[in-house]
Amino acid sequence: MPHLQSQQSLKLILKNYFTGFKSPLAWCTSAGPAEILRALGFDVYFPENHGALLGASRTAEKYIPRAHQEGFGGEICSYLTSDIGAWRMKETPLTKAYGLPSVPKPDLIVYNTNQCREVADWFNFFAEEFDCPVFGIYPPRHLEEIHQRDIDNVVGQFEDLILLGEKVIGNKMTDADLMETVLLSKRGSQLWGEVLNTAQTTPSPITFFDGTILMAPIVVLRGTQICVDFYQEVLEELTQLSSEKISAVAKEDVRIYWEGMPVWGRLKAFSQLFANNNAAVVASTYCNSWIFDDFDENNPLESLALAYTQIFINRGENAKLDMMKDIINNFNIDGVIFHDSKTCFNNSNNRFGLPKKLTDATGISCVTIEGDLNDMRFLSDGQIETKLETFIDQIGSKKGIY
């Protein structure tokens, strides 16, 4: 894609984030209640972001076997296994990137199983390693509809988290601090959604692969002014590119929707593969996972409970189908790629008939590729390349392009 000045800003933002950790510090899952932790006064670190760094740096396969020696299986979350393996081997990509000798020491560890059960095992492992308090949020799972009792359930757990956080930090959280943090999260989330929605234009100024990089602040700096300012900058640049009809892909003939996890070790290769075949991956459920439309600073706990419980990964198959149909319509999608990530069962949505249901409902063609988020041993690059190129050719033929 065209060079974005905001990508240069991102490098400095992440450097300041990773080198600026101070105590008290909390670990949190990527779709966990970071707003509560920030309002309490914690700096916040996200192990899933570290897992993605291990995948993107293509070092995960070095560390995964070490986690197997700890008894963690070969087909469970490769974020978990690469992160624990790296910890046991006393290595981290943060050393090369930012000069950090290790991941930061937590004073509190918090997770939300709205994503998967593996985060509980993962985060409890580190709670034992660091001998620090750990707190899990366990919302209702796989919901087709969200009811008030579901929200009340999660709010009660948030209230217990606040009590523990106040005990750890030695101060009371104020309503004003929580409201301000939720407001900043809402603004950052809205801007992130607007950034992704610039891909609704044809040609698109951004692809899914750009989004996986630009998404870092909405994960690790959600609830801060830094996050808000960054996405305002990105949005202004992308809006200008759109107005000038400058495309992320030189010749955009086919528009693709990526469903599932990124293949972190193949971002550049896949980006180039699609570009070479005149296809733009313009939408994904993954990047959309951090668009929280229901944040409300005037009703912070209930709105956080609603937003974090109704995310795509935590929904039933019919709810997922409806959400995907909306994306297909809004982004003028020609075809859908389902990534069957072999160590991420919870975010592989091809296994219970959803691709066929989607095709039946929309007429849009779907294809499934087998791979993984971090463990590249599950990939066959040649087979994936052939399957994707064939899929794009079929869509092009259907559109009368080829």
Secondary structure as a PSIPRED ss2 file (coil, helix, strand):
# PSIPRED VFORMAT (PSIPRED V4.0)

   1 M C   1.000  0.000  0.000
   2 P C   1.000  0.000  0.000
   3 H C   1.000  0.000  0.000
   4 L C   1.000  0.000  0.000
   5 Q H   0.000  1.000  0.000
   6 S H   0.000  1.000  0.000
   7 Q H   0.000  1.000  0.000
   8 Q H   0.000  1.000  0.000
   9 S H   0.000  1.000  0.000
  10 L H   0.000  1.000  0.000
  11 K H   0.000  1.000  0.000
  12 L H   0.000  1.000  0.000
  13 I H   0.000  1.000  0.000
  14 L H   0.000  1.000  0.000
  15 K H   0.000  1.000  0.000
  16 N H   0.000  1.000  0.000
  17 Y H   0.000  1.000  0.000
  18 F H   0.000  1.000  0.000
  19 T H   0.000  1.000  0.000
  20 G C   1.000  0.000  0.000
  21 F C   1.000  0.000  0.000
  22 K C   1.000  0.000  0.000
  23 S C   1.000  0.000  0.000
  24 P C   1.000  0.000  0.000
  25 L E   0.000  0.000  1.000
  26 A E   0.000  0.000  1.000
  27 W E   0.000  0.000  1.000
  28 C E   0.000  0.000  1.000
  29 T C   1.000  0.000  0.000
  30 S C   1.000  0.000  0.000
  31 A C   1.000  0.000  0.000
  32 G C   1.000  0.000  0.000
  33 P C   1.000  0.000  0.000
  34 A H   0.000  1.000  0.000
  35 E H   0.000  1.000  0.000
  36 I H   0.000  1.000  0.000
  37 L H   0.000  1.000  0.000
  38 R H   0.000  1.000  0.000
  39 A H   0.000  1.000  0.000
  40 L H   0.000  1.000  0.000
  41 G C   1.000  0.000  0.000
  42 F C   1.000  0.000  0.000
  43 D E   0.000  0.000  1.000
  44 V E   0.000  0.000  1.000
  45 Y E   0.000  0.000  1.000
  46 F C   1.000  0.000  0.000
  47 P H   0.000  1.000  0.000
  48 E H   0.000  1.000  0.000
  49 N H   0.000  1.000  0.000
  50 H H   0.000  1.000  0.000
  51 G H   0.000  1.000  0.000
  52 A H   0.000  1.000  0.000
  53 L H   0.000  1.000  0.000
  54 L H   0.000  1.000  0.000
  55 G H   0.000  1.000  0.000
  56 A H   0.000  1.000  0.000
  57 S C   1.000  0.000  0.000
  58 R C   1.000  0.000  0.000
  59 T C   1.000  0.000  0.000
  60 A H   0.000  1.000  0.000
  61 E H   0.000  1.000  0.000
  62 K H   0.000  1.000  0.000
  63 Y H   0.000  1.000  0.000
  64 I H   0.000  1.000  0.000
  65 P H   0.000  1.000  0.000
  66 R H   0.000  1.000  0.000
  67 A H   0.000  1.000  0.000
  68 H H   0.000  1.000  0.000
  69 Q H   0.000  1.000  0.000
  70 E C   1.000  0.000  0.000
  71 G C   1.000  0.000  0.000
  72 F C   1.000  0.000  0.000
  73 G C   1.000  0.000  0.000
  74 G C   1.000  0.000  0.000
  75 E C   1.000  0.000  0.000
  76 I C   1.000  0.000  0.000
  77 C C   1.000  0.000  0.000
  78 S H   0.000  1.000  0.000
  79 Y H   0.000  1.000  0.000
  80 L H   0.000  1.000  0.000
  81 T H   0.000  1.000  0.000
  82 S H   0.000  1.000  0.000
  83 D H   0.000  1.000  0.000
  84 I H   0.000  1.000  0.000
  85 G H   0.000  1.000  0.000
  86 A H   0.000  1.000  0.000
  87 W H   0.000  1.000  0.000
  88 R H   0.000  1.000  0.000
  89 M C   1.000  0.000  0.000
  90 K C   1.000  0.000  0.000
  91 E C   1.000  0.000  0.000
  92 T C   1.000  0.000  0.000
  93 P H   0.000  1.000  0.000
  94 L H   0.000  1.000  0.000
  95 T H   0.000  1.000  0.000
  96 K H   0.000  1.000  0.000
  97 A H   0.000  1.000  0.000
  98 Y H   0.000  1.000  0.000
  99 G C   1.000  0.000  0.000
 100 L C   1.000  0.000  0.000
 101 P C   1.000  0.000  0.000
 102 S C   1.000  0.000  0.000
 103 V C   1.000  0.000  0.000
 104 P C   1.000  0.000  0.000
 105 K C   1.000  0.000  0.000
 106 P C   1.000  0.000  0.000
 107 D C   1.000  0.000  0.000
 108 L E   0.000  0.000  1.000
 109 I E   0.000  0.000  1.000
 110 V E   0.000  0.000  1.000
 111 Y E   0.000  0.000  1.000
 112 N E   0.000  0.000  1.000
 113 T C   1.000  0.000  0.000
 114 N C   1.000  0.000  0.000
 115 Q C   1.000  0.000  0.000
 116 C C   1.000  0.000  0.000
 117 R C   1.000  0.000  0.000
 118 E H   0.000  1.000  0.000
 119 V H   0.000  1.000  0.000
 120 A H   0.000  1.000  0.000
 121 D H   0.000  1.000  0.000
 122 W H   0.000  1.000  0.000
 123 F H   0.000  1.000  0.000
 124 N H   0.000  1.000  0.000
 125 F H   0.000  1.000  0.000
 126 F H   0.000  1.000  0.000
 127 A H   0.000  1.000  0.000
 128 E H   0.000  1.000  0.000
 129 E H   0.000  1.000  0.000
 130 F H   0.000  1.000  0.000
 131 D C   1.000  0.000  0.000
 132 C C   1.000  0.000  0.000
 133 P C   1.000  0.000  0.000
 134 V E   0.000  0.000  1.000
 135 F E   0.000  0.000  1.000
 136 G E   0.000  0.000  1.000
 137 I E   0.000  0.000  1.000
 138 Y C   1.000  0.000  0.000
 139 P C   1.000  0.000  0.000
 140 P C   1.000  0.000  0.000
 141 R C   1.000  0.000  0.000
 142 H C   1.000  0.000  0.000
 143 L E   0.000  0.000  1.000
 144 E C   1.000  0.000  0.000
 145 E C   1.000  0.000  0.000
 146 I C   1.000  0.000  0.000
 147 H C   1.000  0.000  0.000
 148 Q H   0.000  1.000  0.000
 149 R H   0.000  1.000  0.000
 150 D H   0.000  1.000  0.000
 151 I H   0.000  1.000  0.000
 152 D H   0.000  1.000  0.000
 153 N H   0.000  1.000  0.000
 154 V H   0.000  1.000  0.000
 155 V H   0.000  1.000  0.000
 156 G H   0.000  1.000  0.000
 157 Q H   0.000  1.000  0.000
 158 F H   0.000  1.000  0.000
 159 E H   0.000  1.000  0.000
 160 D H   0.000  1.000  0.000
 161 L H   0.000  1.000  0.000
 162 I H   0.000  1.000  0.000
 163 L H   0.000  1.000  0.000
 164 L H   0.000  1.000  0.000
 165 G H   0.000  1.000  0.000
 166 E H   0.000  1.000  0.000
 167 K H   0.000  1.000  0.000
 168 V H   0.000  1.000  0.000
 169 I H   0.000  1.000  0.000
 170 G C   1.000  0.000  0.000
 171 N C   1.000  0.000  0.000
 172 K C   1.000  0.000  0.000
 173 M C   1.000  0.000  0.000
 174 T C   1.000  0.000  0.000
 175 D H   0.000  1.000  0.000
 176 A H   0.000  1.000  0.000
 177 D H   0.000  1.000  0.000
 178 L H   0.000  1.000  0.000
 179 M H   0.000  1.000  0.000
 180 E H   0.000  1.000  0.000
 181 T H   0.000  1.000  0.000
 182 V H   0.000  1.000  0.000
 183 L H   0.000  1.000  0.000
 184 L H   0.000  1.000  0.000
 185 S H   0.000  1.000  0.000
 186 K H   0.000  1.000  0.000
 187 R H   0.000  1.000  0.000
 188 G H   0.000  1.000  0.000
 189 S H   0.000  1.000  0.000
 190 Q H   0.000  1.000  0.000
 191 L H   0.000  1.000  0.000
 192 W H   0.000  1.000  0.000
 193 G H   0.000  1.000  0.000
 194 E H   0.000  1.000  0.000
 195 V H   0.000  1.000  0.000
 196 L H   0.000  1.000  0.000
 197 N H   0.000  1.000  0.000
 198 T H   0.000  1.000  0.000
 199 A H   0.000  1.000  0.000
 200 Q H   0.000  1.000  0.000
 201 T C   1.000  0.000  0.000
 202 T C   1.000  0.000  0.000
 203 P C   1.000  0.000  0.000
 204 S C   1.000  0.000  0.000
 205 P C   1.000  0.000  0.000
 206 I C   1.000  0.000  0.000
 207 T C   1.000  0.000  0.000
 208 F H   0.000  1.000  0.000
 209 F H   0.000  1.000  0.000
 210 D H   0.000  1.000  0.000
 211 G H   0.000  1.000  0.000
 212 T H   0.000  1.000  0.000
 213 I H   0.000  1.000  0.000
 214 L H   0.000  1.000  0.000
 215 M C   1.000  0.000  0.000
 216 A H   0.000  1.000  0.000
 217 P H   0.000  1.000  0.000
 218 I H   0.000  1.000  0.000
 219 V H   0.000  1.000  0.000
 220 V H   0.000  1.000  0.000
 221 L C   1.000  0.000  0.000
 222 R C   1.000  0.000  0.000
 223 G C   1.000  0.000  0.000
 224 T C   1.000  0.000  0.000
 225 Q H   0.000  1.000  0.000
 226 I H   0.000  1.000  0.000
 227 C H   0.000  1.000  0.000
 228 V H   0.000  1.000  0.000
 229 D H   0.000  1.000  0.000
 230 F H   0.000  1.000  0.000
 231 Y H   0.000  1.000  0.000
 232 Q H   0.000  1.000  0.000
 233 E H   0.000  1.000  0.000
 234 V H   0.000  1.000  0.000
 235 L H   0.000  1.000  0.000
 236 E H   0.000  1.000  0.000
 237 E H   0.000  1.000  0.000
 238 L H   0.000  1.000  0.000
 239 T H   0.000  1.000  0.000
 240 Q H   0.000  1.000  0.000
 241 L H   0.000  1.000  0.000
 242 S H   0.000  1.000  0.000
 243 S H   0.000  1.000  0.000
 244 E C   1.000  0.000  0.000
 245 K C   1.000  0.000  0.000
 246 I C   1.000  0.000  0.000
 247 S C   1.000  0.000  0.000
 248 A C   1.000  0.000  0.000
 249 V C   1.000  0.000  0.000
 250 A C   1.000  0.000  0.000
 251 K C   1.000  0.000  0.000
 252 E C   1.000  0.000  0.000
 253 D C   1.000  0.000  0.000
 254 V E   0.000  0.000  1.000
 255 R E   0.000  0.000  1.000
 256 I E   0.000  0.000  1.000
 257 Y E   0.000  0.000  1.000
 258 W E   0.000  0.000  1.000
 259 E E   0.000  0.000  1.000
 260 G C   1.000  0.000  0.000
 261 M C   1.000  0.000  0.000
 262 P C   1.000  0.000  0.000
 263 V C   1.000  0.000  0.000
 264 W H   0.000  1.000  0.000
 265 G H   0.000  1.000  0.000
 266 R H   0.000  1.000  0.000
 267 L H   0.000  1.000  0.000
 268 K H   0.000  1.000  0.000
 269 A H   0.000  1.000  0.000
 270 F H   0.000  1.000  0.000
 271 S H   0.000  1.000  0.000
 272 Q H   0.000  1.000  0.000
 273 L H   0.000  1.000  0.000
 274 F H   0.000  1.000  0.000
 275 A H   0.000  1.000  0.000
 276 N H   0.000  1.000  0.000
 277 N C   1.000  0.000  0.000
 278 N C   1.000  0.000  0.000
 279 A E   0.000  0.000  1.000
 280 A E   0.000  0.000  1.000
 281 V E   0.000  0.000  1.000
 282 V E   0.000  0.000  1.000
 283 A E   0.000  0.000  1.000
 284 S E   0.000  0.000  1.000
 285 T H   0.000  1.000  0.000
 286 Y H   0.000  1.000  0.000
 287 C H   0.000  1.000  0.000
 288 N H   0.000  1.000  0.000
 289 S C   1.000  0.000  0.000
 290 W C   1.000  0.000  0.000
 291 I C   1.000  0.000  0.000
 292 F C   1.000  0.000  0.000
 293 D C   1.000  0.000  0.000
 294 D C   1.000  0.000  0.000
 295 F C   1.000  0.000  0.000
 296 D C   1.000  0.000  0.000
 297 E C   1.000  0.000  0.000
 298 N C   1.000  0.000  0.000
 299 N C   1.000  0.000  0.000
 300 P H   0.000  1.000  0.000
 301 L H   0.000  1.000  0.000
 302 E H   0.000  1.000  0.000
 303 S H   0.000  1.000  0.000
 304 L H   0.000  1.000  0.000
 305 A H   0.000  1.000  0.000
 306 L H   0.000  1.000  0.000
 307 A H   0.000  1.000  0.000
 308 Y H   0.000  1.000  0.000
 309 T H   0.000  1.000  0.000
 310 Q C   1.000  0.000  0.000
 311 I C   1.000  0.000  0.000
 312 F H   0.000  1.000  0.000
 313 I H   0.000  1.000  0.000
 314 N H   0.000  1.000  0.000
 315 R E   0.000  0.000  1.000
 316 G C   1.000  0.000  0.000
 317 E H   0.000  1.000  0.000
 318 N H   0.000  1.000  0.000
 319 A H   0.000  1.000  0.000
 320 K H   0.000  1.000  0.000
 321 L H   0.000  1.000  0.000
 322 D H   0.000  1.000  0.000
 323 M H   0.000  1.000  0.000
 324 M H   0.000  1.000  0.000
 325 K H   0.000  1.000  0.000
 326 D H   0.000  1.000  0.000
 327 I H   0.000  1.000  0.000
 328 I H   0.000  1.000  0.000
 329 N H   0.000  1.000  0.000
 330 N H   0.000  1.000  0.000
 331 F C   1.000  0.000  0.000
 332 N C   1.000  0.000  0.000
 333 I C   1.000  0.000  0.000
 334 D C   1.000  0.000  0.000
 335 G E   0.000  0.000  1.000
 336 V E   0.000  0.000  1.000
 337 I E   0.000  0.000  1.000
 338 F E   0.000  0.000  1.000
 339 H E   0.000  0.000  1.000
 340 D E   0.000  0.000  1.000
 341 S E   0.000  0.000  1.000
 342 K C   1.000  0.000  0.000
 343 T C   1.000  0.000  0.000
 344 C C   1.000  0.000  0.000
 345 F H   0.000  1.000  0.000
 346 N H   0.000  1.000  0.000
 347 N H   0.000  1.000  0.000
 348 S C   1.000  0.000  0.000
 349 N C   1.000  0.000  0.000
 350 N C   1.000  0.000  0.000
 351 R C   1.000  0.000  0.000
 352 F C   1.000  0.000  0.000
 353 G C   1.000  0.000  0.000
 354 L H   0.000  1.000  0.000
 355 P H   0.000  1.000  0.000
 356 K H   0.000  1.000  0.000
 357 K H   0.000  1.000  0.000
 358 L H   0.000  1.000  0.000
 359 T H   0.000  1.000  0.000
 360 D H   0.000  1.000  0.000
 361 A H   0.000  1.000  0.000
 362 T H   0.000  1.000  0.000
 363 G C   1.000  0.000  0.000
 364 I C   1.000  0.000  0.000
 365 S E   0.000  0.000  1.000
 366 C E   0.000  0.000  1.000
 367 V E   0.000  0.000  1.000
 368 T E   0.000  0.000  1.000
 369 I E   0.000  0.000  1.000
 370 E E   0.000  0.000  1.000
 371 G E   0.000  0.000  1.000
 372 D C   1.000  0.000  0.000
 373 L C   1.000  0.000  0.000
 374 N C   1.000  0.000  0.000
 375 D C   1.000  0.000  0.000
 376 M H   0.000  1.000  0.000
 377 R H   0.000  1.000  0.000
 378 F H   0.000  1.000  0.000
 379 L C   1.000  0.000  0.000
 380 S C   1.000  0.000  0.000
 381 D H   0.000  1.000  0.000
 382 G H   0.000  1.000  0.000
 383 Q H   0.000  1.000  0.000
 384 I H   0.000  1.000  0.000
 385 E H   0.000  1.000  0.000
 386 T H   0.000  1.000  0.000
 387 K H   0.000  1.000  0.000
 388 L H   0.000  1.000  0.000
 389 E H   0.000  1.000  0.000
 390 T H   0.000  1.000  0.000
 391 F H   0.000  1.000  0.000
 392 I H   0.000  1.000  0.000
 393 D H   0.000  1.000  0.000
 394 Q H   0.000  1.000  0.000
 395 I H   0.000  1.000  0.000
 396 G H   0.000  1.000  0.000
 397 S H   0.000  1.000  0.000
 398 K H   0.000  1.000  0.000
 399 K H   0.000  1.000  0.000
 400 G C   1.000  0.000  0.000
 401 I C   1.000  0.000  0.000
 402 Y C   1.000  0.000  0.000
